[in-house]
């Protein structure tokens, strides 16, 4: 009787492990939208596509999907719940926004990360900056960064 009980327990444990593996496999094969905004009449989505960050847009000025250099999950920086954006006419930039990547959640469910990448809106295009800031001190999604970092992306300073 003990042998039969052990066999049933082993079968149950094996089945449980198999189901957990398939759940993990399902999570690996998903595309999850982490954040969205509408800016200058253009809808933008940040997507975690199997561990790669992507930016998808409704704009015809821009490729449908572009891979980000920063790690997902990614979010647009905000201040007090409102999207933070800056204009730089000197550089022909109508809007600059920053994406926060490599994010985690603290004990109070606040999202923070240490990787930044810029998105520049020009009159005729939308550009994901080549330059990124990595190992930046922790940045909270709803507090953001100083305006100098927006200027750094818009001016091209952070591309070097």
N, C-alpha and C positions, 0 to 999 in steps of 0.2 A: 504494500500500500504506500509506503514511504517513497519507493522508487517511482511509482506512478505520479505522486504529488510533485516530486522533483522534475520529472519530465514535463509535466504540465506547466510548472513554473518557468522552466527553461524556454519552452515554446512561447509562453506569454511574453517573457522578457525579449526574446528574439523578435517577435512581432512588433513590440513597442519600439525597439531600436530601429527597425525597418521603417516604420511610419515616421519617426522623427527625422530620419535621413531624407525621406521624400518631402517632408515639410521644409527642411533646410534647402533642398534642391529647388523647391518652388520659390523660396525667397530669393535665391540666386538668379532666377530667371524672370525677374520682375522689373518693371519700370515704374518708379514711384515719383509723382510730382511733389516736390517739397515746398515750392513757393511760386507765386505768380504776381505780376504787376501789369498795368496798362500805362504806357507812357508815350506821349506824342502820337496817340491813336494806334499804338502798336502793342499787342498782347505778347508778353514774355512769360515763359515757364522754365523753371529750373527742375531738372529731372535727374534722379539717381537711376542710371541704367546699368544694372549689374555691377555696381561699384565704380562707375565712371560718371562724372558730372557732365551734364549736357544742358545747353540753352536752346530752347525751341521758340520760334517767333512766328507771328502771323505776317510779318513784313515780307514783301517781295524784294526788298533791297538787301536781303540777308539770306544766307543758306538756311534751310529748314532746321537742321540740327548742327550744332557745333560742340565739340568736346572741350570741356574746360580743363585747365591745367591743375586746378585745385581739387581736393578730394570731396566727394559728397558725404553726407547731405549738405546742400548749399542753400543759402538764403540771401535775399537782398537786404542791405542794411537799412534800418529805419531809426527814427528818433521819436519816442512817444507814440509809436504805432503808425507814423506817417513815413513814407518812402523818403529817404534823404537823396537829394539830387542837386547838382550845381551846373551852371552854364558858364562856358568859357569862350566868348565871342573871339577873343584874341587868337584862339586855336581852331576856330570854326566848329566848336563843339556846342550843340544846342542843349545837350543834357549829358551828365556823367553820373552813373550809379556804380556802386561797388557790391560785389558778391562776396559773401563770407563762406568759406569752406573749411573742411576738416573739423566739423562741428561736433559738439557734445552737449549734454544737458546736465546742469548742476542739480543739487538737491532740491532747489525750489522750482525746477522745470524751466529755468531760463536757458536759452540757447546761446552758446559762445563757441568761438573757434579761433584759429591762429593763422589762417591763410586768406589772402585778399586778392581779387582780380577785378579789374575795371571793365565796364561796358560803356562805350562812347557812342553817342548819337550825333551824327553829322548830318548836314542837309541832305546828302545823297546816300548815306549808308549807316549801318550799325556795326560797330567793331568791338570784338572782345580783345582786350589788350594782350600783347605778348608777354609783357612783364607782369610778375606777380610778387606779392610780399608773403614770404613763408617764415615760419617761426617768429612771427610777429607776436607781441604780447597778447594775451587773451582779449578778444573783442566780443562784446555782447551784441547780439543781433538787434536788439531794441534800443541800444545806446549809440552804437556806431563808432566812427572815428572822426578825427579832426578834419576840417576842410582841406588842410594841406595835403592829405592823402588823395583826395579827389583831384586836386591840382596836379599832383605827381603823376597820376594816370593820364589826365587830359593833356599834359604838357609833353608826355613821352619820357619824363625823367625816370620812371620806374621800368622802362623797357631796356635799360642798360645793365 
